[in-house]
């Protein structure tokens, strides 16, 4: 189905810290609704919980939802692109980043129904390149005029959470390395005064910091237990 964009070929090099869902979404580039019909339908069923046929109805919003859900983020679980205008938090143009969700109007700006959705790849003063599903019946990159934009959304601190999730996945060692490499060496009293501020700046919330610490400690305990069992 026509998305309203212009097809462009671009080799996506994702920025450091880009959301995990965007990294995974790139793997779908080139997959289309006919050859990969079962692939898309099965993922929608598993992640969104509905029976859906990508050959019959627009699936751009469901594709975005699947990518979010599979990466551990909540989605609206709806096939309506405009449902994401209430998702996460609004992002002003000067702060748009790669991986942000962008929603466009199709047909009529004010009809409240039709639209298109995808992930921002890059933008200029007049256009934005988007990675999306159901763009020419496939997952690809297309260019859209900024006049078509209804809104750009971001899930809290999603842009930095790829780094945080990577740290969690690698357990205590990974978390320790992230903190070690991100914070300065404390050599003077003045250095120590800013240490806590810089640590808080790296982690979006105290919850993230505490979560990394707890999971890291848990991973270390499991590691020690397994090591002891091998020597029993």
C-alpha positions as CSV (number, residue, x, y, z in Angstrom):
1,X,0.0,0.0,0.0
2,X,1.2,3.5,-0.7
3,X,2.7,5.2,2.3
4,X,3.0,8.6,0.7
5,X,6.8,8.6,0.8
6,X,9.4,8.5,-1.9
7,X,11.7,5.4,-2.0
8,X,15.3,6.1,-1.2
9,X,18.2,3.7,-0.8
10,X,20.4,4.3,2.2
11,X,22.9,2.3,4.1
12,X,21.8,2.8,7.7
13,X,24.7,3.3,10.1
14,X,23.0,3.7,13.5
15,X,24.2,6.2,16.0
16,X,25.7,5.1,19.3
17,X,23.1,4.6,21.9
18,X,20.2,4.2,19.4
19,X,17.2,2.3,20.8
20,X,17.5,-1.5,20.6
21,X,14.3,-1.8,18.7
22,X,15.8,0.3,15.8
23,X,18.8,-2.0,15.6
24,X,16.5,-5.0,15.3
25,X,14.2,-3.3,12.9
26,X,17.0,-2.9,10.3
27,X,17.1,-6.7,10.0
28,X,13.7,-6.6,8.3
29,X,14.8,-4.4,5.4
30,X,13.9,-6.0,2.1
31,X,11.2,-8.3,3.5
32,X,7.8,-7.8,1.7
33,X,4.3,-8.8,2.5
34,X,4.0,-11.4,-0.2
35,X,7.2,-13.4,0.1
36,X,7.3,-13.0,3.9
37,X,3.6,-13.0,4.6
38,X,3.7,-15.8,7.2
39,X,6.8,-14.2,8.9
40,X,5.0,-10.9,9.5
41,X,1.6,-12.5,10.4
42,X,3.2,-14.9,13.0
43,X,5.1,-12.1,14.7
44,X,2.0,-9.9,14.9
45,X,0.1,-12.8,16.5
46,X,2.9,-13.5,19.0
47,X,3.7,-9.9,20.0
48,X,0.4,-8.1,19.5
49,X,-2.0,-11.0,20.1
50,X,-4.2,-10.6,17.1
51,X,-4.9,-12.5,14.0
52,X,-3.9,-10.3,11.1
53,X,-3.1,-10.7,7.4
54,X,-0.6,-8.2,6.0
55,X,-1.9,-8.8,2.5
56,X,-5.3,-7.5,3.5
57,X,-4.8,-4.4,5.6
58,X,-2.2,-1.7,6.3
59,X,0.4,-3.0,8.7
60,X,2.9,-0.1,9.3
61,X,1.8,0.5,12.9
62,X,1.7,-3.2,13.7
63,X,5.2,-3.7,12.4
64,X,6.4,-0.8,14.6
65,X,4.5,-2.4,17.5
66,X,6.2,-5.8,17.0
67,X,9.6,-4.2,16.9
68,X,8.9,-2.4,20.2
69,X,7.4,-5.4,21.9
70,X,10.2,-7.8,20.8
71,X,12.8,-5.3,22.2
72,X,11.0,-5.0,25.5
73,X,9.1,-1.8,25.0
74,X,5.4,-1.3,25.3
75,X,3.4,-0.6,22.1
76,X,-0.2,0.6,21.6
77,X,-1.0,-2.8,20.1
78,X,-3.1,-1.1,17.5
79,X,-3.0,-1.0,13.7
80,X,-3.8,2.7,13.7
81,X,-0.6,4.8,13.1
82,X,-2.2,7.8,14.9
83,X,-2.5,5.8,18.1
84,X,1.2,6.5,18.7
85,X,0.5,10.2,18.9
86,X,-0.3,9.4,22.6
87,X,2.6,7.0,23.1
88,X,5.7,8.0,25.1
89,X,6.5,11.7,25.1
90,X,6.4,14.3,22.4
91,X,9.8,15.4,20.8
92,X,10.3,18.8,19.3
93,X,12.0,19.0,15.9
94,X,15.3,20.3,17.2
95,X,15.6,17.2,19.4
96,X,14.7,14.5,16.9
97,X,17.0,11.5,17.0
98,X,17.5,8.3,15.0
99,X,15.0,5.7,16.2
100,X,12.3,8.1,17.3
101,X,8.8,7.2,16.2
102,X,7.4,9.5,13.6
103,X,3.7,9.7,12.6
104,X,2.5,11.2,9.3
105,X,-1.0,12.0,8.0
106,X,-2.3,10.4,4.8
107,X,-5.4,11.5,2.9
108,X,-6.5,14.4,5.2
109,X,-4.5,15.8,8.1
110,X,-7.6,16.3,10.2
111,X,-9.5,13.1,9.5
112,X,-8.2,11.6,12.8
113,X,-7.8,8.1,11.2
114,X,-5.5,7.7,8.3
115,X,-1.7,7.9,8.7
116,X,1.6,6.3,8.4
117,X,4.4,5.5,11.0
118,X,8.0,4.5,11.1
119,X,11.4,5.1,12.7
120,X,13.5,8.2,12.0
121,X,16.7,7.5,10.1
122,X,17.8,11.0,9.3
123,X,16.4,14.4,8.4
124,X,17.1,17.6,6.6
125,X,15.4,21.0,6.7
126,X,12.7,19.8,4.3
127,X,12.5,16.0,4.5
128,X,12.9,13.1,6.8
129,X,14.1,9.6,5.9
130,X,12.1,6.9,7.6
131,X,12.6,3.1,8.2
132,X,9.1,1.6,8.1
133,X,6.9,-1.3,7.2
134,X,4.2,-1.4,4.5
135,X,6.2,1.1,2.5
136,X,5.6,-0.1,-1.1
137,X,4.4,-3.4,0.5
138,X,7.8,-4.0,2.2
139,X,10.2,-2.8,4.9
140,X,12.4,-0.2,3.5
141,X,13.5,3.4,3.8
142,X,11.5,6.3,2.3
143,X,11.7,10.0,2.3
144,X,8.8,12.1,3.5
145,X,8.3,15.9,3.4
146,X,8.1,17.5,6.9
147,X,4.8,19.0,5.9
148,X,3.3,15.5,6.4
149,X,4.5,15.1,10.0
150,X,1.8,14.9,12.7
151,X,4.2,14.2,15.6
152,X,7.4,12.6,16.8
153,X,7.4,10.5,19.9
154,X,10.0,8.9,22.2
155,X,9.5,6.4,25.1
156,X,11.0,8.2,28.1
157,X,14.7,7.7,27.8
158,X,14.5,5.1,25.1
159,X,17.4,6.6,23.1
160,X,19.9,5.8,25.8
161,X,18.4,2.4,26.8
162,X,20.2,0.4,24.2
163,X,23.5,1.0,26.1
164,X,21.8,0.2,29.4
165,X,20.2,-3.0,28.1
166,X,23.5,-4.1,26.8
167,X,25.0,-3.6,30.2
168,X,22.3,-5.6,31.9
169,X,22.7,-8.4,29.4
170,X,26.4,-8.8,30.1
171,X,25.8,-9.0,33.9
172,X,28.0,-7.6,36.6
173,X,31.1,-7.4,34.4
174,X,29.3,-5.4,31.7
175,X,27.7,-3.0,34.2
176,X,31.0,-2.4,36.0
177,X,32.7,-1.7,32.7
178,X,30.0,0.8,31.6
179,X,30.3,2.7,34.9
180,X,34.1,2.4,34.9
181,X,34.5,3.7,31.3
182,X,31.9,6.5,31.7
183,X,33.1,8.1,34.9
184,X,36.3,10.1,35.5
185,X,39.1,9.0,37.7
186,X,38.8,10.7,41.1
187,X,42.2,12.3,41.8
188,X,41.2,15.5,43.6
189,X,38.4,16.7,46.0
190,X,36.9,18.8,43.2
191,X,36.7,15.6,41.0
192,X,34.8,13.7,43.6
193,X,32.2,16.5,44.0
194,X,31.0,15.9,40.4
195,X,31.3,12.1,40.4
196,X,27.7,11.5,41.6
197,X,26.3,14.1,39.2
198,X,28.0,12.5,36.2
199,X,26.8,9.0,37.3
200,X,23.2,10.3,37.5
201,X,23.6,11.9,34.1
202,X,24.6,8.6,32.5
203,X,21.6,6.7,33.9
204,X,18.2,8.3,33.0
205,X,16.7,7.5,36.4
206,X,17.6,6.1,39.8
207,X,15.5,3.1,38.8
208,X,17.8,2.4,35.9
209,X,20.9,2.7,38.1
210,X,19.4,0.5,40.8
211,X,18.2,-2.0,38.3
212,X,21.6,-2.4,36.8
213,X,23.2,-2.8,40.2
214,X,20.6,-5.4,41.3
215,X,20.8,-7.5,38.1
216,X,24.6,-7.2,38.1
217,X,24.8,-8.5,41.7
218,X,22.3,-11.3,40.9
219,X,24.4,-12.4,37.9
220,X,27.5,-12.5,40.0
221,X,25.9,-14.6,42.7
222,X,24.7,-17.1,40.1
223,X,28.1,-17.2,38.6
224,X,29.7,-17.9,42.0
225,X,27.2,-20.7,42.7
226,X,27.8,-22.3,39.3
227,X,31.5,-22.1,39.8
228,X,31.2,-23.8,43.2
229,X,29.1,-26.6,41.8
230,X,31.7,-27.4,39.2
231,X,34.2,-28.0,42.0
232,X,31.9,-30.2,44.1
